Amino acid sequence: MVTSALETIMILLSWGYCVLSTQIAFSNFSMDNDVRSSFIQRRLRSQERREMQREILSILGLPHRPRPHVYTKHNAAPMFMLDLYNTISTDPEPPGYSYYKPDLPNQMSPMVTPQESRFLDDADMVMSFVNLVDQDQDLLYQQHRREFRFDLSRIPEGEAVTAAEFRIYKEFIQERNENKTFRVSVYQVLQEPPNSEVELLLLDQREVWAAEEGWLAFDLTATSNLWLVDPEQNLGLHLVLEDSHGQRRNPRLAGLVIGSGPQDKQPFMVAFFRANEVRFRSIRSAHGNKGRQSNRSKPQRTVQDALKAVEAATGNLGLSKEGCKKHELYVSFRDLGWQDWIIAPEGYAAYYCEGECAFPLNSYMNATNHAIVQTLVHFINPETVPKPCCAPTQLHGISVLYFDDSSNVILKKYRNMVVRACGCH
């Protein structure tokens, strides 16, 4: 019987070699007929690409691919959000992988303050909002008071505001009196014409020096939560500038950048969110599942299946498989054609786990106690239980910075996206 078994294995090896040779020959024949098969190849690649896009969008929690009307990174809000992204993306990648490239803005000083870094630690999503009011037009009607409006209707359901700020840039002002100060006040609009006079609620204010330069941040946390609960209350903000004598002045006299100033210093609003409920991925359509189930119900043996059978038959001849470990896998957002709405990263190293979990399990395989027992039982009686599986034992998250359909910028953290360690389970 031993001789018969060896003969069978040799026949399988010879057959496998012939199949492999045939496969190589067929591959060469296909290369000679690229013109004839190129249309089919392009169509398959397009289908696979669309399927990948649907799956990844589902993981990102997006119902569709965003199509922003403005997607420049050089405006103030995207640059600030890019600073936030870099703040939480500074962890070095594991050695041996060079795909990750941090996207660092080219500026002398970061826009993110220590307080905002703390806000970021407690948040799972950050969103910036552009001002909807034409400041140059507003200047014609209000010389000493400026209006700002922000659309919060794009905030996903289930997100609660943990912190929010209105940010405006102040440039250096040359004054003879170096101690000259101004008071900057931000008000919430409670009522507005034509039904009544403008009614304002003071939200935050601060004193600034004429020579002071940099971003001024005003707290909007309570107001943002009110606007989320009752969107009709979102009537905007008013900013008022007063000199040291309490006289209202044009905000530009204090160096506040409004309207026709540089785009990278335009005012904006930013809000930090944390999910207050568990959200699951949307269920695939019945049509899509039906197609995949029908394919599973009719399995077809391929050349690869036959070669795997030969490989399994030759396992006792000293041809051992590689043990369970992490392998390289890179997901490129640019290759998916998403560079117009994803700001950073261009892609990320996801990795995957693959390899044999066979007796004896080595220490580097990070096997669980259950996997060790299962391996012993499988070794004694392979037909009783299967071998343990090679699977991730440690997963890390990534952060993605992108535009939505309204050209607002969103920074969102996604858990369990990167394999850091593998083991037998």
C-alpha positions as a LaTeX table, in Angstrom:
\begin{tabular}{lrrr}
\hline
Residue & $x$ (\AA) & $y$ (\AA) & $z$ (\AA) \\
\hline
Met1 & 0.00 & 0.00 & 0.00 \\
Val2 & 2.94 & 2.34 & 0.65 \\
Thr3 & 4.19 & 1.72 & $-2.90$ \\
Ser4 & 0.72 & 2.39 & $-4.27$ \\
Ala5 & 0.49 & 5.65 & $-2.32$ \\
Leu6 & 3.87 & 6.82 & $-3.59$ \\
Glu7 & 2.89 & 5.95 & $-7.15$ \\
Thr8 & $-0.29$ & 7.97 & $-6.74$ \\
Ile9 & 1.66 & 10.95 & $-5.44$ \\
Met10 & 4.12 & 10.74 & $-8.35$ \\
Ile11 & 1.22 & 10.62 & $-10.81$ \\
Leu12 & $-0.31$ & 13.69 & $-9.16$ \\
Leu13 & 3.04 & 15.47 & $-9.30$ \\
Ser14 & 3.44 & 14.67 & $-12.99$ \\
Trp15 & $-0.11$ & 15.74 & $-13.69$ \\
Gly16 & 0.39 & 18.95 & $-11.73$ \\
Tyr17 & 3.57 & 19.69 & $-13.68$ \\
Cys18 & 1.71 & 19.18 & $-16.95$ \\
Val19 & $-1.13$ & 21.41 & $-15.84$ \\
Leu20 & 1.34 & 24.07 & $-14.73$ \\
Ser21 & 3.16 & 23.87 & $-18.07$ \\
Thr22 & $-0.16$ & 24.17 & $-19.87$ \\
Gln23 & $-1.06$ & 27.17 & $-17.73$ \\
Ile24 & 2.24 & 28.89 & $-18.60$ \\
Ala25 & 1.76 & 28.13 & $-22.29$ \\
Phe26 & $-1.78$ & 29.51 & $-22.16$ \\
Ser27 & $-0.45$ & 32.63 & $-20.42$ \\
Asn28 & 2.08 & 33.14 & $-23.23$ \\
Phe29 & $-0.68$ & 32.60 & $-25.79$ \\
Ser30 & $-2.76$ & 35.26 & $-24.03$ \\
Met31 & 0.12 & 37.72 & $-24.17$ \\
Asp32 & 0.27 & 37.21 & $-27.92$ \\
Asn33 & $-3.43$ & 38.01 & $-28.16$ \\
Asp34 & $-3.59$ & 41.18 & $-26.00$ \\
Val35 & $-5.39$ & 43.09 & $-28.74$ \\
Arg36 & $-8.20$ & 40.52 & $-28.85$ \\
Ser37 & $-8.69$ & 40.26 & $-25.04$ \\
Ser38 & $-7.90$ & 43.83 & $-23.92$ \\
Phe39 & $-11.54$ & 44.95 & $-23.94$ \\
Ile40 & $-12.56$ & 42.09 & $-21.64$ \\
Gln41 & $-9.66$ & 42.80 & $-19.29$ \\
Arg42 & $-10.54$ & 46.50 & $-19.11$ \\
Arg43 & $-14.19$ & 45.68 & $-18.42$ \\
Leu44 & $-13.28$ & 43.28 & $-15.61$ \\
Arg45 & $-10.92$ & 45.78 & $-14.06$ \\
Ser46 & $-13.67$ & 48.42 & $-14.17$ \\
Gln47 & $-16.16$ & 46.08 & $-12.48$ \\
Glu48 & $-13.69$ & 45.13 & $-9.78$ \\
Arg49 & $-12.83$ & 48.78 & $-9.23$ \\
Arg50 & $-16.48$ & 49.76 & $-8.78$ \\
Glu51 & $-17.00$ & 46.89 & $-6.35$ \\
Met52 & $-13.97$ & 47.95 & $-4.34$ \\
Gln53 & $-15.24$ & 51.54 & $-4.29$ \\
Arg54 & $-18.64$ & 50.43 & $-2.98$ \\
Glu55 & $-17.10$ & 48.28 & $-0.26$ \\
Ile56 & $-14.65$ & 50.94 & 0.95 \\
Leu57 & $-17.30$ & 53.68 & 0.88 \\
Ser58 & $-19.45$ & 51.40 & 3.04 \\
Ile59 & $-16.59$ & 50.99 & 5.52 \\
Leu60 & $-16.10$ & 54.78 & 5.56 \\
Gly61 & $-19.80$ & 55.21 & 6.34 \\
Leu62 & $-20.51$ & 57.19 & 3.16 \\
Pro63 & $-23.69$ & 56.54 & 1.13 \\
His64 & $-22.02$ & 57.71 & $-2.08$ \\
Arg65 & $-18.82$ & 59.17 & $-3.46$ \\
Pro66 & $-18.57$ & 62.87 & $-2.46$ \\
Arg67 & $-18.27$ & 65.34 & $-5.33$ \\
Pro68 & $-17.11$ & 68.68 & $-3.86$ \\
His69 & $-17.42$ & 71.77 & $-6.05$ \\
Val70 & $-14.24$ & 73.26 & $-4.53$ \\
Tyr71 & $-11.41$ & 71.01 & $-3.41$ \\
Thr72 & $-8.33$ & 73.16 & $-2.93$ \\
Lys73 & $-6.14$ & 72.35 & 0.07 \\
His74 & $-4.81$ & 75.89 & 0.36 \\
Asn75 & $-7.81$ & 77.56 & 2.00 \\
Ala76 & $-7.75$ & 78.19 & 5.74 \\
Ala77 & $-10.13$ & 75.39 & 6.80 \\
Pro78 & $-8.42$ & 72.57 & 4.84 \\
Met79 & $-5.00$ & 73.72 & 6.09 \\
Phe80 & $-6.20$ & 73.70 & 9.69 \\
Met81 & $-7.77$ & 70.28 & 9.22 \\
Leu82 & $-4.55$ & 69.04 & 7.64 \\
Asp83 & $-2.71$ & 70.17 & 10.77 \\
Leu84 & $-5.19$ & 68.16 & 12.85 \\
Tyr85 & $-4.66$ & 65.15 & 10.60 \\
Asn86 & $-0.89$ & 65.38 & 11.00 \\
Thr87 & $-1.31$ & 65.69 & 14.77 \\
Ile88 & $-2.86$ & 62.22 & 15.00 \\
Ser89 & $-0.92$ & 60.64 & 12.11 \\
Thr90 & 2.60 & 60.99 & 13.47 \\
Asp91 & 2.92 & 57.39 & 14.68 \\
Pro92 & 5.70 & 55.74 & 12.65 \\
Glu93 & 4.77 & 52.83 & 10.45 \\
Pro94 & 6.29 & 49.45 & 11.30 \\
Pro95 & 9.76 & 48.87 & 9.79 \\
Gly96 & 9.91 & 47.35 & 6.35 \\
Tyr97 & 7.00 & 49.27 & 4.88 \\
Ser98 & 7.52 & 52.48 & 2.95 \\
Tyr99 & 4.12 & 53.25 & 1.41 \\
Tyr100 & 2.94 & 55.73 & 4.06 \\
Lys101 & 3.89 & 59.35 & 3.43 \\
Pro102 & 2.75 & 61.98 & 5.95 \\
Asp103 & 1.08 & 64.96 & 4.29 \\
Leu104 & 2.66 & 67.96 & 6.02 \\
Pro105 & 1.55 & 71.53 & 5.19 \\
Asn106 & 4.24 & 74.00 & 4.25 \\
Gln107 & 3.84 & 76.66 & 6.90 \\
Met108 & 6.04 & 78.22 & 9.54 \\
Ser109 & 3.86 & 77.57 & 12.59 \\
Pro110 & 1.06 & 75.06 & 13.18 \\
Met111 & $-2.53$ & 76.27 & 13.52 \\
Val112 & $-3.46$ & 73.65 & 16.11 \\
Thr113 & $-3.30$ & 74.71 & 19.76 \\
Pro114 & $-2.76$ & 72.36 & 22.75 \\
Gln115 & $-6.42$ & 72.81 & 23.67 \\
Glu116 & $-7.52$ & 71.69 & 20.21 \\
Ser117 & $-5.21$ & 68.68 & 20.50 \\
Arg118 & $-7.11$ & 67.72 & 23.65 \\
Phe119 & $-10.40$ & 68.19 & 21.80 \\
Leu120 & $-9.05$ & 65.88 & 19.11 \\
Asp121 & $-8.19$ & 63.13 & 21.59 \\
Asp122 & $-11.83$ & 62.96 & 22.74 \\
Ala123 & $-13.35$ & 63.10 & 19.25 \\
Asp124 & $-13.89$ & 60.49 & 16.57 \\
Met125 & $-14.77$ & 63.06 & 13.89 \\
Val126 & $-13.89$ & 66.70 & 13.20 \\
Met127 & $-15.68$ & 68.90 & 10.66 \\
Ser128 & $-14.94$ & 72.39 & 9.38 \\
Phe129 & $-17.50$ & 74.75 & 7.86 \\
Val130 & $-16.95$ & 77.63 & 5.45 \\
Asn131 & $-18.67$ & 80.98 & 5.89 \\
Leu132 & $-21.70$ & 81.34 & 3.60 \\
Val133 & $-21.93$ & 85.15 & 3.81 \\
Asp134 & $-20.20$ & 87.28 & 1.17 \\
Gln135 & $-18.10$ & 89.49 & 3.42 \\
Asp136 & $-17.39$ & 92.13 & 0.79 \\
Gln137 & $-21.14$ & 92.48 & 0.16 \\
Asp138 & $-21.84$ & 92.50 & 3.90 \\
Leu139 & $-19.37$ & 95.38 & 4.32 \\
Leu140 & $-21.65$ & 97.65 & 2.29 \\
Tyr141 & $-24.41$ & 97.35 & 4.88 \\
Gln142 & $-22.60$ & 96.91 & 8.18 \\
Gln143 & $-19.47$ & 98.96 & 8.73 \\
His144 & $-18.96$ & 97.97 & 12.36 \\
Arg145 & $-20.57$ & 94.53 & 12.57 \\
Arg146 & $-19.89$ & 91.45 & 10.47 \\
Glu147 & $-22.17$ & 88.47 & 9.93 \\
Phe148 & $-21.17$ & 84.81 & 9.58 \\
Arg149 & $-23.34$ & 81.82 & 8.73 \\
Phe150 & $-22.45$ & 78.11 & 8.69 \\
Asp151 & $-24.46$ & 75.19 & 7.32 \\
Leu152 & $-24.53$ & 72.35 & 9.87 \\
Ser153 & $-27.09$ & 70.25 & 7.99 \\
Arg154 & $-24.39$ & 67.90 & 6.64 \\
Ile155 & $-23.46$ & 66.55 & 10.07 \\
Pro156 & $-24.12$ & 62.76 & 10.15 \\
Glu157 & $-26.80$ & 61.46 & 12.50 \\
Gly158 & $-25.68$ & 60.08 & 15.83 \\
Glu159 & $-22.84$ & 62.60 & 16.32 \\
Ala160 & $-22.77$ & 64.87 & 19.39 \\
Val161 & $-20.70$ & 68.06 & 19.54 \\
Thr162 & $-17.95$ & 67.86 & 22.18 \\
Ala163 & $-16.34$ & 71.20 & 21.26 \\
Ala164 & $-16.77$ & 73.90 & 18.60 \\
Glu165 & $-14.91$ & 77.08 & 17.69 \\
Phe166 & $-15.20$ & 80.09 & 15.45 \\
Arg167 & $-11.73$ & 80.96 & 14.16 \\
Ile168 & $-10.66$ & 84.29 & 12.64 \\
Tyr169 & $-7.16$ & 85.51 & 11.77 \\
Lys170 & $-5.67$ & 88.75 & 13.11 \\
Glu171 & $-2.77$ & 90.35 & 11.30 \\
Phe172 & $-0.10$ & 92.60 & 12.82 \\
Ile173 & $-1.10$ & 96.30 & 13.01 \\
Gln174 & 1.57 & 98.99 & 13.27 \\
Glu175 & 0.48 & 101.54 & 15.89 \\
Arg176 & 2.34 & 104.41 & 17.58 \\
Asn177 & 0.87 & 103.30 & 20.87 \\
Glu178 & 2.19 & 99.76 & 21.31 \\
Asn179 & $-0.25$ & 99.18 & 24.20 \\
Lys180 & $-3.33$ & 99.88 & 22.10 \\
Thr181 & $-5.95$ & 97.17 & 22.51 \\
Phe182 & $-9.26$ & 96.15 & 20.94 \\
Arg183 & $-12.17$ & 94.03 & 22.21 \\
Val184 & $-13.47$ & 91.37 & 19.83 \\
Ser185 & $-16.95$ & 90.02 & 20.68 \\
Val186 & $-18.87$ & 87.18 & 19.03 \\
Tyr187 & $-22.68$ & 87.09 & 19.35 \\
Gln188 & $-25.31$ & 84.51 & 18.45 \\
Val189 & $-28.20$ & 85.95 & 16.44 \\
Leu190 & $-31.47$ & 85.17 & 18.25 \\
Gln191 & $-33.83$ & 87.22 & 16.07 \\
Glu192 & $-33.36$ & 89.19 & 12.90 \\
Pro193 & $-35.36$ & 91.54 & 10.62 \\
Pro194 & $-37.86$ & 91.96 & 9.08 \\
Asn195 & $-40.01$ & 90.58 & 11.94 \\
Ser196 & $-38.04$ & 92.38 & 14.64 \\
Glu197 & $-34.81$ & 94.16 & 15.42 \\
Val198 & $-31.67$ & 92.11 & 15.60 \\
Glu199 & $-31.43$ & 90.40 & 18.99 \\
Leu200 & $-27.98$ & 89.16 & 20.00 \\
Leu201 & $-26.58$ & 86.89 & 22.71 \\
Leu202 & $-22.95$ & 87.34 & 23.74 \\
Leu203 & $-21.07$ & 84.05 & 23.34 \\
Asp204 & $-17.43$ & 84.92 & 23.81 \\
Gln205 & $-15.06$ & 87.91 & 23.75 \\
Arg206 & $-11.40$ & 88.70 & 24.21 \\
Glu207 & $-8.95$ & 91.58 & 24.32 \\
Val208 & $-6.28$ & 91.73 & 21.60 \\
Trp209 & $-3.21$ & 93.89 & 21.18 \\
Ala210 & $-2.66$ & 95.88 & 18.00 \\
Ala211 & 0.68 & 94.12 & 17.50 \\
Glu212 & $-0.82$ & 90.66 & 18.11 \\
Glu213 & $-0.84$ & 88.25 & 15.17 \\
Gly214 & $-2.38$ & 84.81 & 14.75 \\
Trp215 & $-5.63$ & 82.88 & 14.92 \\
Leu216 & $-8.32$ & 83.90 & 17.42 \\
Ala217 & $-10.65$ & 81.12 & 18.60 \\
Phe218 & $-14.09$ & 81.69 & 20.14 \\
Asp219 & $-16.11$ & 78.99 & 21.91 \\
Leu220 & $-19.27$ & 77.88 & 20.07 \\
Thr221 & $-19.88$ & 74.53 & 21.78 \\
Ala222 & $-23.25$ & 75.31 & 23.40 \\
Thr223 & $-24.48$ & 77.20 & 20.33 \\
Ser224 & $-23.54$ & 74.35 & 17.98 \\
Asn225 & $-25.50$ & 71.83 & 20.06 \\
Leu226 & $-28.50$ & 74.18 & 19.99 \\
Trp227 & $-28.28$ & 74.50 & 16.22 \\
Leu228 & $-28.13$ & 70.71 & 15.86 \\
Val229 & $-31.23$ & 70.19 & 18.01 \\
Asp230 & $-33.16$ & 73.05 & 16.38 \\
Pro231 & $-31.74$ & 74.04 & 12.95 \\
Glu232 & $-34.23$ & 76.92 & 12.68 \\
Gln233 & $-32.32$ & 78.65 & 15.49 \\
Asn234 & $-29.22$ & 78.78 & 13.28 \\
Leu235 & $-29.40$ & 82.46 & 12.32 \\
Gly236 & $-25.65$ & 82.93 & 12.28 \\
Leu237 & $-23.10$ & 84.94 & 14.25 \\
His238 & $-22.23$ & 88.60 & 14.51 \\
Leu239 & $-18.73$ & 89.88 & 15.25 \\
Val240 & $-18.24$ & 93.31 & 16.82 \\
Leu241 & $-14.97$ & 95.21 & 17.32 \\
Glu242 & $-14.60$ & 97.97 & 19.94 \\
Asp243 & $-11.64$ & 100.19 & 20.75 \\
Ser244 & $-10.39$ & 100.91 & 24.26 \\
His245 & $-13.04$ & 103.65 & 24.62 \\
Gly246 & $-15.92$ & 101.29 & 23.81 \\
Gln247 & $-16.48$ & 102.77 & 20.34 \\
Arg248 & $-17.38$ & 100.29 & 17.59 \\
Arg249 & $-14.88$ & 100.13 & 14.75 \\
Asn250 & $-14.48$ & 98.39 & 11.44 \\
Pro251 & $-12.96$ & 94.97 & 12.25 \\
Arg252 & $-10.36$ & 95.46 & 9.54 \\
Leu253 & $-8.85$ & 98.34 & 11.54 \\
Ala254 & $-7.68$ & 95.79 & 14.10 \\
Gly255 & $-6.21$ & 93.53 & 11.41 \\
Leu256 & $-9.03$ & 90.98 & 11.34 \\
Val257 & $-8.93$ & 89.21 & 7.97 \\
Ile258 & $-12.39$ & 89.30 & 6.41 \\
Gly259 & $-13.64$ & 89.24 & 2.83 \\
Ser260 & $-10.96$ & 89.99 & 0.25 \\
Gly261 & $-8.05$ & 88.89 & 2.47 \\
Pro262 & $-5.82$ & 85.86 & 1.74 \\
Gln263 & $-7.70$ & 82.58 & 1.27 \\
Asp264 & $-5.46$ & 80.77 & 3.74 \\
Lys265 & $-6.54$ & 83.24 & 6.47 \\
Gln266 & $-10.31$ & 83.34 & 5.90 \\
Pro267 & $-12.57$ & 82.76 & 8.95 \\
Phe268 & $-14.23$ & 79.40 & 9.44 \\
Met269 & $-15.94$ & 77.23 & 12.02 \\
Val270 & $-14.73$ & 73.86 & 13.32 \\
Ala271 & $-16.60$ & 71.31 & 15.42 \\
Phe272 & $-15.43$ & 68.15 & 17.19 \\
Phe273 & $-17.83$ & 65.19 & 17.44 \\
Arg274 & $-18.18$ & 61.90 & 19.21 \\
Ala275 & $-20.67$ & 59.20 & 18.23 \\
Asn276 & $-23.40$ & 58.71 & 20.83 \\
Glu277 & $-24.72$ & 55.50 & 19.32 \\
Val278 & $-23.37$ & 52.41 & 17.58 \\
Arg279 & $-23.79$ & 52.49 & 13.82 \\
Phe280 & $-23.45$ & 49.43 & 11.68 \\
Arg281 & $-22.51$ & 49.10 & 8.06 \\
Ser282 & $-25.44$ & 49.20 & 5.69 \\
Ile283 & $-26.69$ & 45.86 & 4.41 \\
Arg284 & $-25.86$ & 45.13 & 0.79 \\
Ser285 & $-28.66$ & 45.07 & $-1.73$ \\
Ala286 & $-30.52$ & 41.83 & $-2.24$ \\
His287 & $-29.51$ & 41.87 & $-5.88$ \\
Gly288 & $-25.82$ & 42.07 & $-5.06$ \\
Asn289 & $-26.06$ & 39.28 & $-2.48$ \\
Lys290 & $-28.09$ & 37.12 & $-4.84$ \\
Gly291 & $-25.40$ & 37.28 & $-7.46$ \\
Arg292 & $-22.67$ & 36.31 & $-5.03$ \\
Gln293 & $-24.75$ & 33.53 & $-3.47$ \\
Ser294 & $-25.52$ & 32.05 & $-6.86$ \\
Asn295 & $-21.82$ & 31.94 & $-7.60$ \\
Arg296 & $-21.14$ & 30.14 & $-4.33$ \\
Ser297 & $-23.90$ & 27.61 & $-4.98$ \\
Lys298 & $-22.14$ & 26.51 & $-8.17$ \\
Pro299 & $-18.48$ & 26.01 & $-7.24$ \\
Gln300 & $-16.15$ & 25.37 & $-10.14$ \\
Arg301 & $-12.77$ & 23.71 & $-9.86$ \\
Thr302 & $-9.99$ & 25.77 & $-11.39$ \\
Val303 & $-6.36$ & 25.09 & $-12.29$ \\
Gln304 & $-5.40$ & 26.76 & $-9.00$ \\
Asp305 & $-7.65$ & 24.33 & $-7.12$ \\
Ala306 & $-5.97$ & 21.40 & $-8.83$ \\
Leu307 & $-2.51$ & 22.73 & $-8.03$ \\
Lys308 & $-3.54$ & 23.19 & $-4.40$ \\
Ala309 & $-4.62$ & 19.56 & $-4.35$ \\
Val310 & $-1.22$ & 18.53 & $-5.66$ \\
Glu311 & 0.44 & 20.77 & $-3.06$ \\
Ala312 & $-1.62$ & 19.15 & $-0.30$ \\
Ala313 & $-0.72$ & 15.68 & $-1.57$ \\
Thr314 & 2.99 & 16.52 & $-1.47$ \\
Gly315 & 2.86 & 18.03 & 2.02 \\
Asn316 & 4.44 & 14.90 & 3.56 \\
Leu317 & 7.40 & 15.01 & 1.18 \\
Gly318 & 9.14 & 17.80 & 3.08 \\
Leu319 & 7.57 & 20.76 & 1.28 \\
Ser320 & 6.38 & 22.66 & 4.39 \\
Lys321 & 4.21 & 25.79 & 4.13 \\
Glu322 & 5.09 & 29.15 & 5.57 \\
Gly323 & 3.87 & 29.84 & 9.11 \\
Cys324 & 1.22 & 32.35 & 10.06 \\
Lys325 & 2.48 & 35.92 & 9.77 \\
Lys326 & 1.67 & 39.43 & 8.51 \\
His327 & 2.00 & 40.20 & 4.80 \\
Glu328 & 2.08 & 43.47 & 2.88 \\
Leu329 & $-1.12$ & 44.93 & 1.45 \\
Tyr330 & $-1.50$ & 48.57 & 0.38 \\
Val331 & $-4.82$ & 50.26 & $-0.39$ \\
Ser332 & $-4.41$ & 53.24 & $-2.72$ \\
Phe333 & $-7.15$ & 55.87 & $-2.74$ \\
Arg334 & $-5.45$ & 57.50 & $-5.72$ \\
Asp335 & $-5.74$ & 54.29 & $-7.75$ \\
Leu336 & $-9.46$ & 54.33 & $-6.99$ \\
Gly337 & $-9.70$ & 57.82 & $-8.54$ \\
Trp338 & $-10.57$ & 59.56 & $-5.27$ \\
Gln339 & $-7.81$ & 62.16 & $-5.18$ \\
Asp340 & $-10.35$ & 64.95 & $-5.85$ \\
Trp341 & $-12.16$ & 64.46 & $-2.53$ \\
Ile342 & $-9.74$ & 62.60 & $-0.23$ \\
Ile343 & $-7.13$ & 65.08 & 1.00 \\
Ala344 & $-5.03$ & 62.64 & 3.02 \\
Pro345 & $-3.73$ & 60.01 & 2.98 \\
Glu346 & $-3.17$ & 58.91 & $-0.61$ \\
Gly347 & $-3.52$ & 55.37 & 0.69 \\
Tyr348 & $-2.62$ & 53.24 & 3.65 \\
Ala349 & $-0.83$ & 50.00 & 4.53 \\
Ala350 & $-3.60$ & 47.61 & 5.59 \\
Tyr351 & $-1.61$ & 44.33 & 5.69 \\
Tyr352 & $-3.22$ & 40.89 & 5.94 \\
Cys353 & $-2.61$ & 37.61 & 7.79 \\
Glu354 & $-1.79$ & 34.35 & 6.04 \\
Gly355 & 0.12 & 31.19 & 6.77 \\
Glu356 & 0.02 & 27.73 & 8.23 \\
Cys357 & $-1.11$ & 27.02 & 11.79 \\
Ala358 & 0.32 & 23.51 & 12.02 \\
Phe359 & 1.76 & 21.46 & 14.87 \\
Pro360 & 3.92 & 22.47 & 16.62 \\
Leu361 & 2.85 & 26.11 & 16.97 \\
Asn362 & 5.94 & 28.30 & 17.37 \\
Ser363 & 6.02 & 31.18 & 19.83 \\
Tyr364 & 6.06 & 33.83 & 17.08 \\
Met365 & 2.65 & 32.65 & 15.88 \\
Asn366 & 0.90 & 34.28 & 18.88 \\
Ala367 & $-1.36$ & 31.27 & 19.26 \\
Thr368 & $-4.18$ & 31.24 & 21.79 \\
Asn369 & $-4.49$ & 28.38 & 24.27 \\
His370 & $-7.56$ & 27.21 & 22.39 \\
Ala371 & $-5.59$ & 27.17 & 19.11 \\
Ile372 & $-2.84$ & 25.06 & 20.73 \\
Val373 & $-5.37$ & 22.48 & 21.95 \\
Gln374 & $-7.13$ & 22.49 & 18.56 \\
Thr375 & $-3.79$ & 21.92 & 16.82 \\
Leu376 & $-3.03$ & 18.92 & 19.04 \\
Val377 & $-6.44$ & 17.36 & 18.35 \\
His378 & $-6.05$ & 17.99 & 14.62 \\
Phe379 & $-2.56$ & 16.45 & 14.66 \\
Ile380 & $-3.86$ & 13.29 & 16.34 \\
Asn381 & $-7.02$ & 13.02 & 14.27 \\
Pro382 & $-7.17$ & 15.44 & 11.29 \\
Glu383 & $-10.73$ & 14.41 & 10.40 \\
Thr384 & $-12.09$ & 15.46 & 13.79 \\
Val385 & $-11.38$ & 19.21 & 13.71 \\
Pro386 & $-9.68$ & 21.55 & 11.21 \\
Lys387 & $-6.46$ & 23.44 & 11.84 \\
Pro388 & $-6.63$ & 26.85 & 13.58 \\
Cys389 & $-6.89$ & 29.91 & 11.33 \\
Cys390 & $-4.31$ & 32.63 & 10.81 \\
Ala391 & $-6.02$ & 35.91 & 11.75 \\
Pro392 & $-5.24$ & 39.41 & 13.09 \\
Thr393 & $-4.55$ & 39.61 & 16.82 \\
Gln394 & $-3.94$ & 43.37 & 16.92 \\
Leu395 & $-5.63$ & 46.03 & 14.77 \\
His396 & $-5.04$ & 49.77 & 14.65 \\
Gly397 & $-7.10$ & 52.59 & 13.19 \\
Ile398 & $-6.43$ & 55.22 & 10.56 \\
Ser399 & $-7.62$ & 58.79 & 10.01 \\
Val400 & $-9.01$ & 60.03 & 6.71 \\
Leu401 & $-9.33$ & 63.71 & 5.73 \\
Tyr402 & $-11.82$ & 64.46 & 2.96 \\
Phe403 & $-14.27$ & 66.94 & 1.41 \\
Asp404 & $-18.02$ & 66.36 & 1.48 \\
Asp405 & $-20.46$ & 67.43 & $-1.24$ \\
Ser406 & $-20.63$ & 70.96 & 0.22 \\
Ser407 & $-16.82$ & 71.32 & 0.21 \\
Asn408 & $-16.72$ & 71.16 & 4.01 \\
Val409 & $-13.72$ & 69.27 & 5.31 \\
Ile410 & $-14.15$ & 66.19 & 7.52 \\
Leu411 & $-11.50$ & 64.40 & 9.56 \\
Lys412 & $-12.69$ & 61.00 & 10.73 \\
Lys413 & $-11.07$ & 58.21 & 12.71 \\
Tyr414 & $-11.73$ & 54.62 & 11.62 \\
Arg415 & $-10.99$ & 51.71 & 13.92 \\
Asn416 & $-9.58$ & 48.27 & 13.06 \\
Met417 & $-8.24$ & 49.21 & 9.62 \\
Val418 & $-4.57$ & 48.17 & 9.89 \\
Val419 & $-3.20$ & 44.77 & 10.92 \\
Arg420 & $-0.35$ & 45.15 & 13.41 \\
Ala421 & 0.02 & 41.50 & 14.50 \\
Cys422 & $-1.17$ & 38.07 & 13.40 \\
Gly423 & $-1.71$ & 34.81 & 15.27 \\
Cys424 & $-3.38$ & 31.42 & 15.21 \\
His425 & $-6.97$ & 31.23 & 16.47 \\
\hline
\end{tabular}
